[in-house]
Amino acid sequence: MPPTLSKKLSWLLLISLFTFDAGISYWAVVFRNAHEANPAIKSIVETYPLLYFLTVPALIPIMYLVYKALYLLVHKLFNNVSQEITEIVILTALVIYWILGNSSINLLFLFGYKQESYIWYQTAILAIIPATIYSVLILKRQSGKTFDENIGLTDLVSIIRVPKKPHSKKHKSDLEMIKGDRVGRDGRKAFVYQVVDRRDNHYKKFVKVGDKVIKDVDGRLKDHQ
């Protein structure tokens, strides 16, 4: 699994950051005579500071739309990465962006470092760079993986086993057949067909991702143990 946050944790962190920013901004305007840097809400929140807390529920659908729009863009660029992996990478990148581009400024203000408004604009733009670099590195790593070592025995359409013979002590069965679709650990979907026949010393494994055959082996079992 790539170094990402889960979807649930990402959303919890984003909502927590929205709430933190609203609280610090309210405190700054009311008790420190500070001024709001965002021109879109400057006049209204400086007049009615409690409206800062309405930005929390307002930002959630806005961030959701940004997240969906980014998915459509990223999916076109990395269309061989699964939807699940793409979505969690985007959400993790949004958390990175918000921490660096917005919450960091409020945190500095909390510790007494007052910044000019133009610093917020610069930080909001510059934070795009690390978030983008993180996303591209993770998605490139995922798109370059194969299923050769990531195919397991779970989430398959069918697993058929013939019970072991009385004299067999090492294996659970003498014949195993695995056939169906599987999502590998790197998030991509593959078709897997595998036969392990210990009675006839036969082994076959076929793995296909989309139109690309990743593995096609047919031979003696003892050569693949």
C-alpha positions in Angstrom: 0.0 0.0 0.0 1.4 3.4 -0.9 2.1 6.0 1.9 -1.4 7.5 2.1 -4.1 8.3 4.5 -7.4 6.5 4.5 -10.4 8.3 3.0 -12.1 8.5 6.4 -9.0 9.9 8.1 -8.4 12.4 5.3 -11.9 13.8 5.6 -11.6 13.9 9.4 -8.3 15.8 9.2 -9.7 18.2 6.6 -12.8 19.0 8.7 -10.5 19.4 11.8 -8.3 21.8 9.9 -11.3 23.8 8.7 -12.5 24.1 12.3 -9.0 25.0 13.6 -8.7 27.7 10.9 -12.1 29.1 11.7 -11.4 29.2 15.4 -8.0 30.9 15.0 -9.4 33.4 12.5 -12.3 34.3 14.9 -9.9 34.7 17.8 -7.5 36.8 15.7 -10.2 39.2 14.4 -12.1 39.6 17.7 -9.2 39.6 20.2 -6.1 40.6 18.3 -7.6 43.2 15.9 -6.3 41.3 12.9 -7.7 41.4 9.4 -8.9 38.6 7.2 -6.6 37.9 4.2 -9.2 36.2 2.0 -11.0 39.0 0.0 -14.0 36.7 -0.7 -15.1 36.7 2.9 -13.1 39.7 4.3 -15.9 42.3 4.7 -18.5 39.9 6.1 -16.5 38.0 8.6 -14.8 41.2 9.9 -18.3 42.6 10.5 -19.8 39.4 11.9 -16.9 37.2 13.1 -19.1 34.3 14.2 -19.7 33.7 10.5 -16.2 32.2 10.4 -17.7 29.0 11.8 -20.1 28.7 8.9 -17.1 28.3 6.6 -16.6 24.8 8.0 -19.8 23.3 6.6 -19.4 25.5 3.5 -15.9 24.2 2.8 -16.9 20.5 2.9 -19.0 20.4 -0.3 -16.5 22.8 -2.0 -13.7 20.5 -1.1 -15.7 17.5 -2.3 -16.2 19.1 -5.7 -12.5 19.9 -5.9 -11.7 16.3 -5.0 -14.0 14.9 -7.7 -12.7 17.4 -10.3 -9.2 16.4 -9.5 -10.1 12.7 -9.8 -11.4 13.2 -13.4 -8.1 15.0 -14.3 -5.8 12.6 -12.6 -7.6 9.5 -13.9 -7.0 10.7 -17.5 -3.3 11.0 -16.8 -2.9 7.7 -14.8 -5.8 5.6 -16.1 -4.1 2.3 -15.2 -4.2 3.1 -11.5 -7.4 1.9 -9.7 -10.1 4.4 -8.7 -9.6 3.5 -5.0 -5.8 4.3 -5.0 -6.3 7.5 -7.1 -9.0 8.8 -4.7 -7.0 8.2 -1.5 -3.9 9.8 -3.1 -5.9 12.9 -4.1 -7.4 13.2 -0.6 -4.0 12.8 1.1 -2.6 15.5 -1.3 -5.5 17.8 -0.3 -4.6 17.4 3.4 -1.0 18.2 2.6 -2.0 21.2 0.6 -4.4 22.6 3.3 -1.8 22.1 6.1 0.9 23.9 4.2 -1.2 26.5 2.4 -3.6 27.6 5.0 -3.4 26.1 8.5 0.4 26.8 8.8 -0.3 30.5 8.5 -2.9 30.4 11.3 -0.6 28.3 13.4 2.2 30.8 13.0 -0.2 33.6 14.0 -1.2 31.6 17.1 2.5 31.6 18.2 2.8 35.4 17.6 4.2 35.5 14.1 1.9 38.0 12.3 2.1 37.8 8.5 1.0 40.3 5.9 -1.9 39.3 3.6 0.3 38.7 0.6 2.1 35.9 2.5 -1.2 34.0 2.6 -1.6 34.3 -1.2 2.0 33.1 -1.8 1.7 30.2 0.6 -1.7 29.1 -0.9 -0.1 29.0 -4.3 3.3 27.5 -3.3 1.5 24.7 -1.3 0.3 23.3 -4.6 3.9 22.2 -5.5 4.5 19.7 -2.7 1.0 18.3 -2.9 1.4 17.8 -6.7 4.9 16.3 -6.3 3.6 13.8 -3.7 0.6 12.8 -6.0 2.7 12.3 -9.1 5.4 10.3 -7.3 2.9 7.9 -5.7 0.7 7.5 -8.8 3.8 6.9 -11.0 5.0 4.3 -8.6 1.6 2.6 -8.7 1.2 2.8 -12.5 4.6 1.1 -12.9 3.9 -1.9 -10.7 3.0 -5.4 -12.0 1.0 -8.1 -10.5 3.7 -10.6 -10.6 4.3 -10.6 -6.8 1.0 -9.1 -5.7 -1.5 -11.8 -6.6 -2.9 -13.5 -3.5 -5.6 -16.0 -2.9 -8.3 -13.7 -1.7 -11.2 -11.8 -3.4 -11.2 -14.4 -6.3 -14.3 -15.6 -8.0 -13.6 -19.2 -7.3 -11.1 -21.3 -5.5 -11.5 -25.1 -5.9 -9.5 -27.6 -3.9 -9.6 -31.4 -4.1 -9.0 -33.0 -0.6 -5.6 -34.3 0.1 -4.7 -38.0 -0.1 -4.3 -39.9 3.2 -0.5 -40.2 2.7 -0.1 -36.4 1.9 1.2 -34.6 4.9 2.8 -31.4 3.5 -0.2 -29.8 1.5 -3.8 -29.2 2.2 -4.9 -30.6 -1.2 -3.5 -32.4 -4.2 -5.3 -30.1 -6.7 -6.0 -26.4 -6.4 -7.5 -24.2 -9.1 -7.9 -20.5 -8.8 -9.8 -18.5 -11.3 -11.3 -15.1 -11.4 -10.7 -11.3 -11.0 -8.6 -9.9 -8.3 -7.5 -6.5 -7.1 -3.8 -6.6 -6.3 -2.1 -4.7 -3.4 -1.3 -1.9 -5.7 -4.9 -1.4 -6.5 -5.1 -2.6 -10.1 -7.4 -5.3 -11.3 -6.2 -8.5 -12.9 -7.6 -11.8 -14.2 -6.0 -14.8 -12.6 -6.0 -18.4 -13.6 -3.8 -20.8 -11.6 -3.7 -24.6 -11.4 -1.5 -26.6 -8.9 -1.8 -30.3 -9.6 0.5 -32.3 -7.2 -0.8 -35.6 -8.5 0.5 -35.0 -12.0 3.3 -32.6 -11.2 1.7 -29.8 -13.2 1.7 -26.1 -12.6 0.0 -23.3 -14.6 -0.4 -19.6 -13.9 -1.9 -17.0 -16.2 -2.2 -13.3 -15.1 -3.6 -10.6 -17.3 -4.1 -6.9 -16.7 -6.4 -5.3 -19.3 -5.0 -6.5 -22.6 -1.5 -7.1 -21.2 -0.4 -10.6 -20.2 1.7 -10.3 -17.1 2.5 -13.9 -16.6 1.9 -17.1 -18.5 3.6 -20.2 -17.1 2.8 -23.8 -17.9 5.1 -26.6 -16.8 6.2 -29.0 -14.1 5.2 -28.2 -10.6 8.6 -29.0 -9.1 10.2 -26.3 -11.3 8.1 -23.6 -9.6 8.2 -24.5 -5.9 
